[in-house]
Amino acid sequence: MKLKVTQIRSVIGRKKDQKRTIIALGLGKISRTKIHDDNPVIRGMIFKVAHLVKVEEIKEKKKAAKKPVVKKTVVKKDTPKKTTVKKETTKKTAEKKITEKKTIKKPTVKKAAPKKTVTKKATPKKTTPKKTVASEAKK
């Protein structure tokens, strides 16, 4: 026996385990249908998400014995391969080809002159003599 499982409600706002069960059943969108074998594992998953799915039982039909299929083999005929013959170039055509080639010069790029860096000379800092207690006492 087979079970036809159809998702009828969304999994938005449901627990993670219910979302995972829906994915394990092969569903994921509303009105998506999947057919499974009837076994305890599938029944347990359906029981867990019964409020989100609709289940129908499908009875299997007996399959009629099929006649063996006979494959016909098709033999392809060998077609002769086309051969290409290269023409020998004469000296005149070879010379024409050489003269037709144009030499392409690469554009010259002007290199910028290196920038001169100006360094400032270190100027000594003017220091004012510090007033000491002894020099103030002398005054």
C-alpha distance (Angstrom), angle and dihedral (degrees) to the residues before:
residue distance angle dihedral
M1 . . .
K2 3.82 . .
L3 3.79 132.7 .
K4 3.78 123.3 -138.4
V5 3.82 107.4 -151.5
T6 3.82 119.4 -166.9
Q7 3.80 124.6 -176.7
I8 3.81 110.3 -131.0
R9 3.83 102.6 168.4
S10 3.79 135.3 46.4
V11 3.80 124.6 -105.3
I12 3.80 93.2 -140.1
G13 3.79 109.3 127.6
R14 3.81 93.7 12.3
K15 3.78 126.8 124.7
K16 3.79 119.5 -87.2
D17 3.78 93.8 -112.4
Q18 3.82 90.9 56.0
K19 3.81 91.4 49.1
R20 3.80 90.4 50.2
T21 3.80 91.3 48.2
I22 3.81 91.0 53.7
I23 3.80 90.0 51.1
A24 3.82 90.8 46.9
L25 3.80 89.2 54.1
G26 3.82 88.6 56.0
L27 3.77 95.0 -109.9
G28 3.80 128.6 112.7
K29 3.78 107.1 146.8
I30 3.76 131.0 57.0
S31 3.83 114.9 -89.8
R32 3.79 92.9 17.6
T33 3.81 111.3 139.9
K34 3.78 131.7 -156.2
I35 3.81 131.7 178.4
H36 3.82 117.9 -139.7
D37 3.79 136.0 177.9
D38 3.78 114.0 -100.9
N39 3.80 106.0 -108.4
P40 3.81 135.8 134.0
V41 3.82 93.8 -99.3
I42 3.80 93.5 56.7
R43 3.80 91.4 41.6
G44 3.83 89.6 54.1
M45 3.81 92.0 51.1
I46 3.79 91.2 48.0
F47 3.81 90.5 49.5
K48 3.80 90.1 53.5
V49 3.83 93.6 53.9
A50 3.81 99.4 27.4
H51 3.81 91.0 129.9
L52 3.84 90.4 58.6
V53 3.80 101.0 44.4
K54 3.78 142.2 51.8
V55 3.82 118.1 -139.9
E56 3.81 128.9 -156.9
E57 3.78 126.7 -178.7
I58 3.79 116.6 -130.8
K59 3.78 121.2 -162.1
E60 3.76 114.7 -141.5
K61 3.76 117.8 -123.3
K62 3.74 119.9 -135.0
K63 3.72 110.1 -105.0
A64 3.77 116.9 -126.3
A65 3.75 116.1 -126.8
K66 3.78 107.7 -94.5
K67 3.73 122.3 -137.8
P68 3.76 113.4 -114.4
V69 3.75 112.4 -98.6
V70 3.75 115.5 -123.3
K71 3.77 112.8 -148.1
K72 3.73 116.8 -144.3
T73 3.74 115.7 -141.8
V74 3.76 117.8 -143.9
V75 3.75 117.3 -152.9
K76 3.77 115.0 -150.8
K77 3.74 117.3 -140.9
D78 3.75 116.2 -122.1
T79 3.77 108.5 -110.6
P80 3.77 118.3 -157.0
K81 3.74 112.7 -105.7
K82 3.75 117.8 -119.1
T83 3.73 113.2 -118.2
T84 3.74 121.5 -152.5
V85 3.75 120.7 -144.7
K86 3.77 118.1 -151.9
K87 3.73 116.2 -139.4
E88 3.73 115.8 -127.6
T89 3.74 112.3 -119.8
T90 3.74 117.7 -127.8
K91 3.75 123.4 -138.3
K92 3.81 91.8 -103.5
T93 3.81 94.7 54.6
A94 3.79 91.0 45.1
E95 3.80 90.2 52.0
K96 3.80 91.0 49.0
K97 3.77 91.2 52.6
I98 3.76 91.3 50.5
T99 3.79 93.4 49.3
E100 3.81 92.3 45.8
K101 3.77 91.6 59.9
K102 3.75 110.5 96.6
T103 3.71 123.6 -152.2
I104 3.75 113.5 -126.0
K105 3.74 116.1 -150.5
K106 3.71 118.4 -146.5
P107 3.79 112.9 -121.2
T108 3.73 111.9 -104.5
V109 3.74 116.2 -123.3
K110 3.77 117.1 -149.1
K111 3.72 111.0 -131.1
A112 3.76 114.9 -136.5
A113 3.77 115.7 -118.4
P114 3.77 112.3 -107.5
K115 3.75 111.8 -94.5
K116 3.75 115.3 -109.7
T117 3.72 113.1 -126.5
V118 3.75 116.6 -146.6
T119 3.75 115.1 -149.2
K120 3.75 119.2 -158.1
K121 3.75 116.9 -128.8
A122 3.72 114.5 -118.2
T123 3.79 110.2 -108.6
P124 3.74 117.4 -156.3
K125 3.75 113.1 -113.1
K126 3.71 117.3 -116.8
T127 3.71 109.4 -118.4
T128 3.71 124.1 -161.2
P129 3.74 117.3 -144.8
K130 3.73 111.5 -103.8
K131 3.68 117.4 -121.8
T132 3.69 112.7 -118.5
V133 3.73 128.6 -162.3
A134 3.81 90.7 -116.2
S135 3.81 93.7 54.6
E136 3.78 91.3 50.1
A137 3.76 90.6 50.2
K138 3.82 90.6 55.9
K139 3.77 91.9 57.6
